[in-house]
Structure formats: structure tokens, C-alpha cells
């Protein structure tokens, strides 16, 4: 009961909830693509070694951008960075679905790694700022639960999506949906801030309701 109550307590925080939604969706997208990408790569007539290069291109670019993403977050803020990262991931994957050559497929997936680095650096920075005092560990636990749940649920769903839509169409549609939901989740995190500003404006105008 206590553990479940602690999880519910974290989810009730709007900023935390928005981060959980965005992270779950992006990891669900990764999971969906996990069984699809190797098959899609093979459709270009390449060998297994080239499929390995495709898989590593995303991770390599993310590693490089992980080292600079923090500086970007500090300079432009978490929300802008997360939105930009989500859109880069979506746009690069849509481009990958349309890639006429295997080389361009690898390049577009590499660009997606940069967007992923920006998104996750901003989400972690944001959570550390909005986590209730004394609850940072619990917030991180719930966050990584959403992270892993998305990746676990994705691969079985990916097989169904590929069977119904085909390989290329699956990549384009899944990532367009994912980028849209991520961007919306980032904007939802602004609701408490918007409400606070509205209350200040109402109070300044003499329209705020007096408290008890």
C-alpha cells in the first residue's frame, strides 16, 4: 500500500506526469522499431555487418551528443531542448523511411541519436528541478519504470505494426506519432506555470477570489 501510494503521489505531480508520458512514448517507439529496423536494413540487400553499423550509428551519435546536450539545456532551457529533440527524432525517422540508399538510412538514424540525446538530457534536468523535496529518488524510480515499460511493450507491438503497415510505413508512422505526443507532453508540463502566471494577472487586476 505504501509503495503504491508513493507511486501515485509522484504521478500526481503534473510536471513529473508530463515527463513520464513523453519518456514512455519515446521508448515505446524505440521498442516498436527494435524488430523492424534489422529487417528494413536487409531490404536494401546489405549483409549482417551493415545491419550492425545501422544499429550502432544511432548509439554512437547519441554518445557524442550526450557530452554536449547538457550545455544546450543550460543555454536554451529544458522545454525547448526536449521539444527540439523529439522533433529531430521524428523527422529523422520519417526521412529514414524514405531513404533511397542504405547509406542515407544510416545517416538519418544517426541524426536521430542526436535528437534522443537532447530529449533525455532535458527530461532528466527537468525532473531534478521539479521533483518534490526529499522525493528525487522516488521520482527517478518512477521515471525509469516508464522508460523500461515503453521499451518492453514496444517490440511485440512492432511486429503487429510491421505486419499491417509494412516496414517503411511503420517507421514513418510510428515516429510521426511519437514526435507529436512527445512535443505535446513537453508543452503539458507548462500548465502549472501558465496557471500561476494567470493567477498573478488576475490578482493584479483585482479579479482574484479572496481566500478564506
Secondary structure as UniProt FT lines:
FT   HELIX           2..11
FT   HELIX           14..42
FT   TURN            43..45
FT   HELIX           48..76
FT   HELIX           78..97
FT   HELIX           102..130
FT   TURN            133..134
FT   HELIX           136..165
FT   HELIX           167..188
FT   TURN            189..190
FT   HELIX           191..204
FT   TURN            205..206
//
